[in-house]
Amino acid sequence: MRKGMRSGCPINLSLEIFGDRWTLLVLRDVVFTGARHFRELLAGPERISSNILADRLAVLVERGLLTKAADPSHKQKVVYSLTEQAIELVPVLVQLGAWGTRHLPVADEFAARGEVLAAGGQPALEAFMDELRETHLGPQARHRPAPDGPTVTARMQAAYEAALAAAADGA
């Protein structure tokens, strides 16, 4: 066992990475909202502070869940990308969201993306993960060819926007 770890238990070791309040939320925003820049992540609904965000991003890069590269469109910005290791967490994030939707008072707009994945089942989840691979790792990283029709990402965004519109109409 490596120095500084409480045990070799896989749940404990996972919590060493994800066990704080912010890390999974940072990953959530990269995965589900497409946030790739520091300012986009800083604007999340939970209002993470800039020093905490910088720390969590550094940890995620250090642990191999994100990569960090210069943004070709702006010399003072960096772009964060998911690694395959992070993309493999998507089913866990989806299940965590599904549990929350079933048992907690979740706002409709925050449940909308997960409901698209739940309705599409395993094929939608796999297609979404391939879309993430293409976006973050390049087209060669896809496991299967892109299907015809709207992407899962586009359907999730449309569901989110429809839920926002419905909430605004009901307000």
Phi and psi restraints in degrees (value plus and minus 20) as a CYANA .aco file:
   2 ARG   PHI     -91.6   -51.6
   2 ARG   PSI     129.8   169.8
   3 LYS   PHI     -80.5   -40.5
   3 LYS   PSI     118.1   158.1
   4 GLY   PHI      71.2   111.2
   4 GLY   PSI     -23.9    16.1
   5 MET   PHI    -117.3   -77.3
   5 MET   PSI     124.0   164.0
   6 ARG   PHI     -91.9   -51.9
   6 ARG   PSI     -58.7   -18.7
   7 SER   PHI    -181.2  -141.2
   7 SER   PSI     153.3   193.3
   8 GLY   PHI    -111.5   -71.5
   8 GLY   PSI      -8.9    31.1
   9 CYS   PHI     -84.3   -44.3
   9 CYS   PSI     113.0   153.0
  10 PRO   PHI     -82.8   -42.8
  10 PRO   PSI     -52.7   -12.7
  11 ILE   PHI     -89.1   -49.1
  11 ILE   PSI     -64.4   -24.4
  12 ASN   PHI     -79.7   -39.7
  12 ASN   PSI     -67.0   -27.0
  13 LEU   PHI     -82.9   -42.9
  13 LEU   PSI     -57.7   -17.7
  14 SER   PHI     -85.5   -45.5
  14 SER   PSI     -61.5   -21.5
  15 LEU   PHI     -86.8   -46.8
  15 LEU   PSI     -43.9    -3.9
  16 GLU   PHI     -80.2   -40.2
  16 GLU   PSI     -50.0   -10.0
  17 ILE   PHI    -112.8   -72.8
  17 ILE   PSI     -67.3   -27.3
  18 PHE   PHI    -125.2   -85.2
  18 PHE   PSI     -15.1    24.9
  19 GLY   PHI    -101.4   -61.4
  19 GLY   PSI     -14.9    25.1
  20 ASP   PHI    -117.8   -77.8
  20 ASP   PSI     155.5   195.5
  21 ARG   PHI     -89.7   -49.7
  21 ARG   PSI     -44.8    -4.8
  22 TRP   PHI    -128.1   -88.1
  22 TRP   PSI     -47.8    -7.8
  23 THR   PHI     -79.3   -39.3
  23 THR   PSI     -68.0   -28.0
  24 LEU   PHI     -86.6   -46.6
  24 LEU   PSI     -49.9    -9.9
  25 LEU   PHI     -89.7   -49.7
  25 LEU   PSI     -56.8   -16.8
  26 VAL   PHI     -83.4   -43.4
  26 VAL   PSI     -67.5   -27.5
  27 LEU   PHI     -81.8   -41.8
  27 LEU   PSI     -61.3   -21.3
  28 ARG   PHI     -74.5   -34.5
  28 ARG   PSI     -65.6   -25.6
  29 ASP   PHI     -88.2   -48.2
  29 ASP   PSI     -55.1   -15.1
  30 VAL   PHI     -89.1   -49.1
  30 VAL   PSI     -64.6   -24.6
  31 VAL   PHI     -89.7   -49.7
  31 VAL   PSI     -73.6   -33.6
  32 PHE   PHI    -115.2   -75.2
  32 PHE   PSI     -43.9    -3.9
  33 THR   PHI    -128.5   -88.5
  33 THR   PSI     -29.2    10.8
  34 GLY   PHI      59.3    99.3
  34 GLY   PSI      -7.9    32.1
  35 ALA   PHI     -81.9   -41.9
  35 ALA   PSI     110.3   150.3
  36 ARG   PHI    -148.9  -108.9
  36 ARG   PSI     -33.2     6.8
  37 HIS   PHI    -134.3   -94.3
  37 HIS   PSI     136.2   176.2
  38 PHE   PHI     -72.7   -32.7
  38 PHE   PSI     -69.7   -29.7
  39 ARG   PHI     -82.6   -42.6
  39 ARG   PSI     -57.0   -17.0
  40 GLU   PHI     -84.1   -44.1
  40 GLU   PSI     -62.2   -22.2
  41 LEU   PHI     -89.0   -49.0
  41 LEU   PSI     -55.5   -15.5
  42 LEU   PHI     -84.9   -44.9
  42 LEU   PSI     -46.9    -6.9
  43 ALA   PHI    -106.0   -66.0
  43 ALA   PSI     -11.2    28.8
  44 GLY   PHI     -79.2   -39.2
  44 GLY   PSI     141.0   181.0
  45 PRO   PHI     -84.4   -44.4
  45 PRO   PSI     -41.5    -1.5
  46 GLU   PHI    -107.2   -67.2
  46 GLU   PSI     -27.0    13.0
  47 ARG   PHI      38.2    78.2
  47 ARG   PSI      38.8    78.8
  48 ILE   PHI     -84.1   -44.1
  48 ILE   PSI     124.0   164.0
  49 SER   PHI     -97.0   -57.0
  49 SER   PSI     134.1   174.1
  50 SER   PHI     -83.9   -43.9
  50 SER   PSI     -56.1   -16.1
  51 ASN   PHI     -90.5   -50.5
  51 ASN   PSI     -56.7   -16.7
  52 ILE   PHI     -88.0   -48.0
  52 ILE   PSI     -64.3   -24.3
  53 LEU   PHI     -79.9   -39.9
  53 LEU   PSI     -65.6   -25.6
  54 ALA   PHI     -79.5   -39.5
  54 ALA   PSI     -61.8   -21.8
  55 ASP   PHI     -84.2   -44.2
  55 ASP   PSI     -66.9   -26.9
  56 ARG   PHI     -85.2   -45.2
  56 ARG   PSI     -60.0   -20.0
  57 LEU   PHI     -82.2   -42.2
  57 LEU   PSI     -62.0   -22.0
  58 ALA   PHI     -82.2   -42.2
  58 ALA   PSI     -61.6   -21.6
  59 VAL   PHI     -84.7   -44.7
  59 VAL   PSI     -64.1   -24.1
  60 LEU   PHI     -84.9   -44.9
  60 LEU   PSI     -55.6   -15.6
  61 VAL   PHI     -89.4   -49.4
  61 VAL   PSI     -66.6   -26.6
  62 GLU   PHI     -79.2   -39.2
  62 GLU   PSI     -58.6   -18.6
  63 ARG   PHI    -103.6   -63.6
  63 ARG   PSI     -21.7    18.3
  64 GLY   PHI      62.3   102.3
  64 GLY   PSI       0.8    40.8
  65 LEU   PHI    -115.5   -75.5
  65 LEU   PSI     -44.9    -4.9
  66 LEU   PHI    -150.9  -110.9
  66 LEU   PSI     133.2   173.2
  67 THR   PHI    -133.9   -93.9
  67 THR   PSI     139.8   179.8
  68 LYS   PHI    -149.8  -109.8
  68 LYS   PSI     107.0   147.0
  69 ALA   PHI    -159.5  -119.5
  69 ALA   PSI     135.6   175.6
  70 ALA   PHI     -82.4   -42.4
  70 ALA   PSI     120.3   160.3
  71 ASP   PHI    -103.6   -63.6
  71 ASP   PSI      98.7   138.7
  72 PRO   PHI     -85.1   -45.1
  72 PRO   PSI     -39.4     0.6
  73 SER   PHI    -106.4   -66.4
  73 SER   PSI     -32.4     7.6
  74 HIS   PHI    -176.5  -136.5
  74 HIS   PSI      96.9   136.9
  75 LYS   PHI     -88.1   -48.1
  75 LYS   PSI     -35.0     5.0
  76 GLN   PHI    -119.7   -79.7
  76 GLN   PSI     -18.2    21.8
  77 LYS   PHI    -127.3   -87.3
  77 LYS   PSI     136.9   176.9
  78 VAL   PHI    -142.7  -102.7
  78 VAL   PSI     137.3   177.3
  79 VAL   PHI    -134.6   -94.6
  79 VAL   PSI     111.1   151.1
  80 TYR   PHI    -118.8   -78.8
  80 TYR   PSI     117.6   157.6
  81 SER   PHI    -148.8  -108.8
  81 SER   PSI     126.0   166.0
  82 LEU   PHI     -91.6   -51.6
  82 LEU   PSI     128.0   168.0
  83 THR   PHI    -117.9   -77.9
  83 THR   PSI     150.7   190.7
  84 GLU   PHI     -78.2   -38.2
  84 GLU   PSI     -58.2   -18.2
  85 GLN   PHI     -77.5   -37.5
  85 GLN   PSI     -62.0   -22.0
  86 ALA   PHI     -92.0   -52.0
  86 ALA   PSI     -59.2   -19.2
  87 ILE   PHI     -82.0   -42.0
  87 ILE   PSI     -53.6   -13.6
  88 GLU   PHI     -86.9   -46.9
  88 GLU   PSI     -33.6     6.4
  89 LEU   PHI    -102.2   -62.2
  89 LEU   PSI     -32.0     8.0
  90 VAL   PHI     -74.2   -34.2
  90 VAL   PSI     -66.4   -26.4
  91 PRO   PHI     -78.9   -38.9
  91 PRO   PSI     -53.6   -13.6
  92 VAL   PHI     -87.1   -47.1
  92 VAL   PSI     -64.8   -24.8
  93 LEU   PHI     -82.6   -42.6
  93 LEU   PSI     -60.6   -20.6
  94 VAL   PHI     -83.5   -43.5
  94 VAL   PSI     -64.1   -24.1
  95 GLN   PHI     -86.2   -46.2
  95 GLN   PSI     -59.5   -19.5
  96 LEU   PHI     -81.6   -41.6
  96 LEU   PSI     -63.9   -23.9
  97 GLY   PHI     -84.3   -44.3
  97 GLY   PSI     -60.2   -20.2
  98 ALA   PHI     -84.2   -44.2
  98 ALA   PSI     -61.6   -21.6
  99 TRP   PHI     -81.2   -41.2
  99 TRP   PSI     -67.5   -27.5
 100 GLY   PHI     -80.2   -40.2
 100 GLY   PSI     -59.5   -19.5
 101 THR   PHI     -84.2   -44.2
 101 THR   PSI     -58.0   -18.0
 102 ARG   PHI     -92.5   -52.5
 102 ARG   PSI     -54.0   -14.0
 103 HIS   PHI    -137.5   -97.5
 103 HIS   PSI     -25.0    15.0
 104 LEU   PHI    -149.2  -109.2
 104 LEU   PSI     140.1   180.1
 105 PRO   PHI     -98.9   -58.9
 105 PRO   PSI      54.4    94.4
 106 VAL   PHI    -102.0   -62.0
 106 VAL   PSI     117.3   157.3
 107 ALA   PHI     -90.1   -50.1
 107 ALA   PSI     121.0   161.0
 108 ASP   PHI     -74.4   -34.4
 108 ASP   PSI     -61.1   -21.1
 109 GLU   PHI     -85.0   -45.0
 109 GLU   PSI     -48.5    -8.5
 110 PHE   PHI    -102.6   -62.6
 110 PHE   PSI     -41.1    -1.1
 111 ALA   PHI    -106.8   -66.8
 111 ALA   PSI     -39.5     0.5
 112 ALA   PHI     -78.5   -38.5
 112 ALA   PSI     -66.6   -26.6
 113 ARG   PHI     -83.0   -43.0
 113 ARG   PSI     -64.5   -24.5
 114 GLY   PHI     -84.4   -44.4
 114 GLY   PSI     -53.7   -13.7
 115 GLU   PHI     -86.1   -46.1
 115 GLU   PSI     -54.3   -14.3
 116 VAL   PHI     -82.3   -42.3
 116 VAL   PSI     -64.9   -24.9
 117 LEU   PHI     -86.3   -46.3
 117 LEU   PSI     -61.6   -21.6
 118 ALA   PHI     -83.5   -43.5
 118 ALA   PSI     -62.4   -22.4
 119 ALA   PHI     -85.9   -45.9
 119 ALA   PSI     -53.6   -13.6
 120 GLY   PHI    -104.4   -64.4
 120 GLY   PSI     -31.3     8.7
 121 GLY   PHI      43.5    83.5
 121 GLY   PSI    -177.8  -137.8
 122 GLN   PHI     -77.5   -37.5
 122 GLN   PSI     -60.8   -20.8
 123 PRO   PHI     -79.6   -39.6
 123 PRO   PSI     -60.1   -20.1
 124 ALA   PHI     -87.5   -47.5
 124 ALA   PSI     -61.3   -21.3
 125 LEU   PHI     -81.3   -41.3
 125 LEU   PSI     -66.5   -26.5
 126 GLU   PHI     -84.2   -44.2
 126 GLU   PSI     -60.7   -20.7
 127 ALA   PHI     -84.5   -44.5
 127 ALA   PSI     -61.9   -21.9
 128 PHE   PHI     -82.6   -42.6
 128 PHE   PSI     -63.7   -23.7
 129 MET   PHI     -82.6   -42.6
 129 MET   PSI     -57.1   -17.1
 130 ASP   PHI     -86.7   -46.7
 130 ASP   PSI     -57.4   -17.4
 131 GLU   PHI     -81.8   -41.8
 131 GLU   PSI     -61.5   -21.5
 132 LEU   PHI     -83.3   -43.3
 132 LEU   PSI     -62.3   -22.3
 133 ARG   PHI     -77.9   -37.9
 133 ARG   PSI     -66.3   -26.3
 134 GLU   PHI     -82.8   -42.8
 134 GLU   PSI     -64.3   -24.3
 135 THR   PHI     -86.0   -46.0
 135 THR   PSI     -63.7   -23.7
 136 HIS   PHI    -117.3   -77.3
 136 HIS   PSI     -47.3    -7.3
 137 LEU   PHI    -136.8   -96.8
 137 LEU   PSI     -34.7     5.3
 138 GLY   PHI      88.5   128.5
 138 GLY   PSI     138.5   178.5
 139 PRO   PHI     -80.1   -40.1
 139 PRO   PSI     -48.1    -8.1
 140 GLN   PHI     -88.3   -48.3
 140 GLN   PSI     -34.8     5.2
 141 ALA   PHI    -105.0   -65.0
 141 ALA   PSI     -29.9    10.1
 142 ARG   PHI     -79.9   -39.9
 142 ARG   PSI     126.4   166.4
 143 HIS   PHI    -108.7   -68.7
 143 HIS   PSI     -42.7    -2.7
 144 ARG   PHI    -167.2  -127.2
 144 ARG   PSI     139.9   179.9
 145 PRO   PHI     -82.9   -42.9
 145 PRO   PSI     132.8   172.8
 146 ALA   PHI     -87.2   -47.2
 146 ALA   PSI     111.8   151.8
 147 PRO   PHI     -94.3   -54.3
 147 PRO   PSI     143.2   183.2
 148 ASP   PHI     -93.1   -53.1
 148 ASP   PSI     140.0   180.0
 149 GLY   PHI      72.2   112.2
 149 GLY   PSI    -197.0  -157.0
 150 PRO   PHI     -85.7   -45.7
 150 PRO   PSI     127.1   167.1
 151 THR   PHI     -90.7   -50.7
 151 THR   PSI     140.5   180.5
 152 VAL   PHI     -82.7   -42.7
 152 VAL   PSI     -59.2   -19.2
 153 THR   PHI     -79.2   -39.2
 153 THR   PSI     -64.0   -24.0
 154 ALA   PHI     -85.7   -45.7
 154 ALA   PSI     -59.8   -19.8
 155 ARG   PHI     -86.0   -46.0
 155 ARG   PSI     -59.0   -19.0
 156 MET   PHI     -85.1   -45.1
 156 MET   PSI     -62.1   -22.1
 157 GLN   PHI     -85.1   -45.1
 157 GLN   PSI     -60.8   -20.8
 158 ALA   PHI     -83.2   -43.2
 158 ALA   PSI     -60.7   -20.7
 159 ALA   PHI     -84.7   -44.7
 159 ALA   PSI     -61.2   -21.2
 160 TYR   PHI     -81.6   -41.6
 160 TYR   PSI     -67.6   -27.6
 161 GLU   PHI     -85.2   -45.2
 161 GLU   PSI     -57.6   -17.6
 162 ALA   PHI     -84.7   -44.7
 162 ALA   PSI     -60.1   -20.1
 163 ALA   PHI     -86.5   -46.5
 163 ALA   PSI     -58.8   -18.8
 164 LEU   PHI     -82.9   -42.9
 164 LEU   PSI     -63.7   -23.7
 165 ALA   PHI     -83.6   -43.6
 165 ALA   PSI     -61.9   -21.9
 166 ALA   PHI     -84.4   -44.4
 166 ALA   PSI     -59.2   -19.2
 167 ALA   PHI     -86.0   -46.0
 167 ALA   PSI     -58.6   -18.6
 168 ALA   PHI     -88.0   -48.0
 168 ALA   PSI     -57.0   -17.0
 169 ASP   PHI     -88.4   -48.4
 169 ASP   PSI     -52.9   -12.9
 170 GLY   PHI    -103.5   -63.5
 170 GLY   PSI     -30.0    10.0
